[in-house]
């Protein structure tokens, strides 16, 4: 048996005896999202670009919502999450993938933010130079 869901679509119907029009449509079926590429852990120096990427399939095409430490990140609705890392950004990230047929969450990915290593190396080199 076919499954039907209401879908606000491009079709218009006139309501008899009124000035109102209603957009209606019928969506048959759908394929729940499947994650085909999980986000992976990232270690990056403070101030460098950190990126998480997820790939998924589904019908209709899935939508995305990123979370940091289980809190929804407002406006982060792309399959790639990128930002310049601060120490406060360290944490666990995951993505909700969804469409009309279902939803699921990615595996968690951990962001570790470290002190910029080139600054440490320049300081160490200067310290070594001062000792000679």
Beta strands, then each sheet from edge to edge (+ up, - down):
strand 1: 4-14
strand 2: 21-28
strand 3: 31-37
strand 4: 42-45
strand 5: 49-53
strand 6: 55-59
strand 7: 63-68
strand 8: 71-72
strand 9: 80-84
strand 10: 91-99
strand 11: 102-105
strand 12: 109-114
sheet 1: 1+ 2-
sheet 2: 3+ 6-
sheet 3: 4+ 12+ 10- 7+ 8-
sheet 4: 4+ 12+ 10- 11+
sheet 5: 5+ 9-
end
